[in-house]
Amino acid sequence: GGAYVVKLFEEYATGPAVLTVVFLEAVAVSWFYGITQFCNDVKEMLGSAPGWYWRVCWVAISPLFLLFVTCSFLSNPPELRLFDYDYPYWTTVVGYCIGTSSIIFIPIYMVYRLVITPGTLKERILKSITPETATEIPFGDIRMNTV
């Protein structure tokens, strides 16, 4: 039965979960961290700032494309078939559960951060989407220099 389980993981656990995480990262970096700050970081690392093409891709095109691919998977899940065996319907539900288990801790952590942060709800949300300063990071302003 290993091949059947691998097929289930292959269809539901890898692709959609990774695409969802990448979508959330793209939104977090380009919208919450800020595309200007991100481009300044890239300029500091590479020596030149990215042009308008990359900014448009990071802010709009990539998140929209990732959202489209994820939504089309959710609206039309693949039919599972391996060799001559057609998977029953309940395996689709199990597949969604497997895929969800990979990303469920993202919203759980978001709620946790909102609960433990002091202040009003609006202050907590603003604090949660604002990048932390070097003094707020647990190990301070650690910088690694290459030789």
C-alpha positions, 0 to 999 in steps of 0.5 A: 500500500506504500505506492498508494500513500505516496500518490496521495501525498504527492497530489495533496501534501507537496504542491498545494501546501508549498504554493500556499506558503509561498503565496503567504510569504509573497504577500507578507514580504511585498505588502506588510514588510514593504516593497520599498524596504525589500528593494533596499535590502536587495540593494544592500546585498547586491549593490543595485536596486531591482527595477520596476519589473521586479517590483510589479512581479513581487507585488501583484503578478506573483501573488495573483498567479499563486492565488489562482493556481491554489484556488484552481486546485481547491476548486477542481482537485485531481482525480486519484488513480494509480495503476488500475485503482481509483481512489474512493472519495474519502481519500480526497478528504484525507488528502485535504487534511494532509495538505492542511496539516502543513500550513495550519500552524501559520494561522494558529501562530497569527492568532497566538501573536494577536492574543499575547501582544498587549494593546487594543485589537487595532494596536495588536494587528498593527504591531503584528504586521510591522517588522521587528527592529533589531532590539526586538529580535531575540538575539539582538542585532547579530550580523554575519560577515563573510570572509 
